Amino acid sequence: MLKLRGLAVGFLAAAAIPATAAAATSNAKLFQDPSTTAVCGIEIHPSHTPATELLCSAKGIPRAKHGIGDPFVQIAASGSPQPVLISQDSYVTNHLKTLSKGTLWSSIGVTCNVGSGTILCFNADNHGFVIGNGKYKSF
């Protein structure tokens, strides 16, 4: 767990590097890693209110204890990631963008780093997860 926290802090430091030296950045509303093993996107929210949750899907995410549907994980600008069960399309868009390895995604107080087959996401509380390649690890 400590190793993942260090990774998240390292990625936060990378985000502070001047734009000339920084990795590509994105704020796409729906994205996946280059190996298509994980998908994340802004979760549908009530109209006239700002989005607050990033919703991600990948094999290996544990099933939540209650509900019906497929396992997803959601994270907000603060707090721990939460496994949820979703039985319907719950992203604000269906325009899926494949991001390159090393791309930083940032929106709604959550930052994600896209790997070749994984996505690492975290918030200001330094809580988050790594998904992809059939694995899920929260911190």
N, C-alpha and C positions, 0 to 999 in steps of 0.2 A: 504494500500500500504506500509506503514512504517513497519508493522508487517512482510510482505513478504521480505522486504529488510533486516530486522534483521535476518530472517531465512537464507537468502543467505549468509550473513556475518558469521553467526554461522557455516554454512556448509563449508565455506572457512577456518575457524579456525579449524574445524574438519579435513580437508584435510592436515593441517600442523602437526597433531599429529604424533609422530614416528610410524613406521610401526607395531611395536609390539602391539600398542594400537588402531590402526586405523581400520576402517571398511574394508570389502573386497573392492577391486578396480577392475575396468574393463576398457578396451579400445576396447571392441567388436564393430564391425562396424555397427551392427544392433541389437537392444535389446528391450525388453519389460519388464513391471513390472510383478510380480507374478500372479496378477489377470487378466492379459492380457487386461487391459483397455486402455493402451497407448503403442505406438511403436515409437522409435526414431532411427535414423541411419544417417550415413555420406551420404550426398547428392552427386549424380553423378556430376563429374566435368571433365573438359577437360583433356585428357591425357597429361602427362608431366607437369602438374601444381598441386600444393598441394590442398587438399580439404580445403574448407573455411566455409562450412555451415553444421549445424546439422538440419535435417528435422524430424519433429515429427507429428504423427497422433493420434487423439483420438476424440471420440464423444464430442461435446461441443465447439470445436474450431470454432470461427466465420468465416463466409464466407468472403473472400476478395471481394472487390468491383468490380474487373475486372478479366476476364478470365473464363475458363471452368474447370470443374473437381471437385474433392473433397477437402474440407478444410484441410490444413496442416498449421504448423507454422515452420518457420526457424529462426535460430539464428546463428550468427557468433561470433568471438572473441571479437568484439566490436559492439556497437550500440544496438538498441532495437529489440526485436523479431518482425517478420513480418508474418502476415497471408498470405498464398498463396493458389492458387487453382492448384492442380496437377491432370492430367488426365492419367498418365502413371507411370510405376514403375520407381522411381527416386532414389533408394538407390544403393550404390556401390556393395552390395551383397544381396543375398536372404537367407543367413544363419542366421536365427533369434535365438538369445540367450535370454533365460529368466533369468533375474538377480534377486537375492534375495533381500528382503527388507533390507535396510540399505547399499546396495552396492553404492559406488561412482563410477561414470563413468567420464572419463576425456580424452579429445582429442581436437585438433584444437582450443584450447583456450576457450573451453566450459566445464563446470562441471555440472553433473547431480547427484541428489540423488534419488535413487529408493525407493519408499514407497511400501506398500502392494498393493495399487490400484492407485497410482499416481506416476508421475515423475516430479521433480522440476529441472529445468535447468537454469543456469545463466552464465554470462561472466564476464570479468574483469571490465567492466563498471557497474557491479551490476544490469544489466538488465536481465530479464528472464521471466519465466512463470512456472506455475504448471498446468499439464494436467492429465486427468484420471477421472474415475467415472462420466463421462458425464459433466465434468466441465473444464473451462479454465480461468485462471487468469494470466494476464501479470503484470509485474512491471518494 
